[in-house]
Amino acid sequence: MYKKTIDLKEELFMATKFSRKTFLKAGAAGLGMMALNVCTASAAAPQEDANCLDFLFKKQKTPKTTYAGTRKTLFWYSETLKQDCNYSVYLPASYDENNKAQAYPVIYLMHGVGGHQLNMIERFSTPDILNDLIGSGELPECIAVFIDGYNSFYYDGPGLAMETAIIHDLIPFIDKTYNTLASKEGRIIGGISMGGYGAARFAVKYPQMFSAALMMSPAVWRNSQGNACSSLHLFNNFDQATWDAEHPVAFLASYTVANSPVKFYAIHGTEDTVVPPADVEAFVEKLSQVAEVEYVPYEGGIHAWTTWKETCREALKYAGKVLQA
């Protein structure tokens, strides 16, 4: 397992418009007190909705780039669910639906609890991040698909067979509809929180389908009860035995037998109180026994959009390395 640490304070310094002179004058302690005061005021709110560091980002502008892909929000029909489902798609600047000879890799991205396919577009702009990374050459041109997974935890529950719908309906639909590199080498699966759990689970259960998994604050709790989501109706179906049977760890043995290696990237805030870092580290430790894993403790990071805005960029940089290898 390869492990590195990203320091949130340094990332904030690099991201803001503070000059070095202003930063030194204010002092790290001063900025820390500013953050503490704002965080304290919003402490009663769930971390996923917290914006206690937004004041440090308000003046932050996306680096200018001449590269610009396009984004659309559409729907696909799931034969499994017997309904139309929403999705959003990012298409690279050079995309031409008539040029079937040009195929692009696809990065599938999944939201967290209480979210939908627009979260990673509206809460922060993943399309802008893709434009930046493609424009700088850190990521090859690619398609990104933002999935609406409801509150399903991306498994086949008694209400929604979301796992089957994604694996057997959505992915074939995307390959049929767009000019994709329809192979393991051309697919990456990723997500935040619940979506990070889903990405881990899909990658170990269907390793022949994905080249890499991007796990941002993955909700890989060790216990089904007593966690931040255990009050959801979905978790009424998760006694500990069921949770253990559906957990990504349960598929590590079959992953090994499949002999189809996937590269895993996990990045998790060190101050996350929704998904304890110890739970993520325990999962990463087991995963690293059978797979290549890069684990990044994101110093100062919490379970919130202010952290995911930064960790998503890091995860997509990793995707670029995989796709350009």
PEJOSUL-V418967 format. One line per field, one symbol per residue. ss: DSSP state (2 for helix, 1 for strand, 0 for the rest). A space follows every 50 residues. Layout:
BEGIN
ss->???
END
This chain:
BEGIN
ss->01111112222222200002222222022222222222222000002220 00022200000000000001111111110000111111111000000000 00011111110000000022220002222222222200000111111000 00000100001222222222222222200100022211111102222222 22222000000111110000000000000000222220022222220222 22222222000011111110000000222222222220000111111110 0000222222222222222222220
END
